[in-house]
Amino acid sequence: MTVKVIGAGLAGCEAAMQLANRGFSVELYEMKPVKFSPAHKYEGFAELVCSNSLKAARVDSACGLLKEEMRRLGSVICEAAAKTAVPAGGALAVERYAFSDEVTRIVKSHPNITVIEGEVCEFPEENAVIATGPLTSDALADKIREKCGDYLSFYDAAAPIVTAESIDFSIAFEQSRYDKGGADYVNCPFSKEEYDAFYNALINAEGAPLHEFDKPEESAGLRVYEGCMPVEVLAKRGYDSVRYGCMKPVGLIDPRTGKRPFAAVQLRKENVEGTLYNLVGFQTNLKFGEQKRVFSFIPGLQNAEFARYGVMHRNTFLCSPRLLDEHFMLKGSKNVFFAGQMTGVEGYVESAASGIAAGRALADILDGKPPITYPKTTMIGALSWYVANAFPENYQPMGSNMGILPPLEENIRDKKLKYQRLAERAIGDLEKALCV
């Protein structure tokens, strides 16, 4: 049987190899070198365009754990990275072009994979994995939009997300404005002095430069989120601009004072489990280091652990909780899967992991078996669960982080030991799942 994989980035290469290793004939479509996206310059597969680092190597780190899981699942990306690694302290860094060449060599040399160069402009009807990335060509993006409706975004304006356990609840409190809706929000209250310090830090913080292809183009039909103005840009309109906007304190009472705070930042649950919280209205283009520094001025978030920072960039991605199941298959389709950043996973390694999951699931289905469901205690399982089950109204891309894993049964205060135990649990649970 022949299956199609569209896109030879990290996710597409992983999906193609998983299917080919199971004996399926794979047609791997890649538009390079016939056509390049605005970000891509090199002809090889799995091109790293932003960095040569595949993040931390330690297994007791989020991305290190994910890579260890991927190795055990037969990752071609991990195999190529091991062969092309360069010294980088605790990170797994590679020589970018050597890495791309090695992935390309491995994939092209597989007897079950046929590479077809050129742009794909039609939506596949069955037995396919679409892994065309955040800069999917306009022609295919239009076809995906026709199939998926209004659940395809073209511009990512996302607010930071923090872990629940890092919020200081001796300061922050749960309450909805005017007590409507129960304790749906966590509120971080400001005095005037605290607001002044935060406001000055915010308006003087350093923003991240946008590439030309990252800038929104309304004239080109790209859909920019409503109200996606960066909070730092809004703040520069005047002292009260954010205090009367996303930081309005109206309808809130600080239980410590019995009075309305001068301003407030509201946090909303990012996942059903309540382990992650989103800073409401705080989409931002500040540099990551500046986000950590400035948002630590927020009362209750002085020691916040950021599961992801806010971003603003061109990013074609689906509202996956409405469209995909936890195996990355499009609901109601004839075995059409998505993989990579299009699904709302964030990062090179995460994209590759989703390709493994999608490729293995399609292979299982075509072999007449139910696809494996990865335990939520594993990083690949937690990411798959997030993609399929996050709140669709506020869906934002997510990278690997320890905050999306279910908590341990025991309460361990030492973070290094806790992460070690989380990693041990994940590897053990993955091995059990693979043996079933």
C-alpha positions, 0 to 999 in steps of 0.5 A: 500500500502507498501512503503520502507524506507531504513535507520533508521537514522534521515531522515529515521525515519522522512520519515517512521513516515510521511508515517505511520501516513498517513496510509501507511504500511512502511517497514523500512530497517536498517542494524544495528545491522547486520552490522555497518558503520565505524562511528556507534557503537550503535544499536538504530535508529537516532544515533548521532555520532558526537555531542549531540547538535541539534544546537540553540534552538532560533526560530530566529536562522537558525536551531531553525527556522528549528526545529520549522517548523519541529515541526509543521510538526509532527517531531519525532526527535523534539518529542524525543529531547524534552523528552531527552534534557539536559541543554546546554544554548541556544542549544538543546542538548540531552543525545545521547543514551536516544535520540536514544532509544526514537526515536527507541521506537516511530518508532518501536511501530507504528503499520504501521511500520515493521523494517527489519534488514540487509543490502540492496544491491539493488536499489528500483524500486518504492515507496521508500525513500533512507536515508542511509547517508554519509557512505552508504554501498559500495554495495548500493552505487554501485547500486546508482551509476549505477542508477545515473551515475557519479553524486555521490560523495564519498569525500566532499572537500568543500570551505567556503561560505559567505553571500553576505551582509557581503562582504565589497564592498568598498574593494571587486569588481566585475570583471572576469579576463581580463573582460571575462564573465562579472561581474561573480566574486567578487574579494578581492584584497591584497597588499603585506603586506596584503598577508604576514599577511594572508599567515602567518596566513594560514600556521600556522593555526590549522587543524581539525583531520580526522577520519580514515573513513574520509580519501580518499582511491583512491585504494578503488574506492572513487572519490576524487574531482580534485584539492581538496588539502586543501588551507593550505596544498598548501600554505605550499609548498611555499610563491607563491604557492597560489598566483600563484594558486587560488589567482592569480591576473592576469587579474584583476584591482583593481579599487581603485588603477588602478593596478593589486593587489599583490594577490586576492581571488575570490568569485563565486555565490553559488545560483541563487539569489546571496545571497551566495558566495563561496571562489573559490579554498579554500577547507580546513580542518582547524578547524571552528574557525580557518577558521573564524580567518584566512579568516577574513584576506582577504580584504573585508571579515573582517566581513564575515558571514559564511553560512558554513565552508569548510570541508573535509570528507567522504560523499556520496552525490548526485549532487542533482540539476541534479538528484532530484526535490524540493520534493527530488524525483529522476527525471524520477523514479517511486516515488523513493526519497532520504533524508538526507545527501545524498541529500546535506543537511548538519547537523542532523536537516537538514537531518531530515527535508529532511526526513519529506519533502520526506516522506510527498511528497511520501504520497501526491503522493500516495494519488493522490495529488500534493505534497506540495511545501514549500515556499522559505521563510521557512527554509525547503523550502529554503533547498529544493530549494537549493538541487534542484536548486543550480549550479550543477557544484559547488554543495556543501552540505548546512546546514540551515542558514539565508543567503539562505532565500530571503531577507525581503522587508524592509532593517533592519540593526539590525541583531537580529531584522532582524532574528526575522522578517525572522522567523516570516515570515517563520512561517506565510508562512508555516502555510498558505501553510499547510492550502491550 
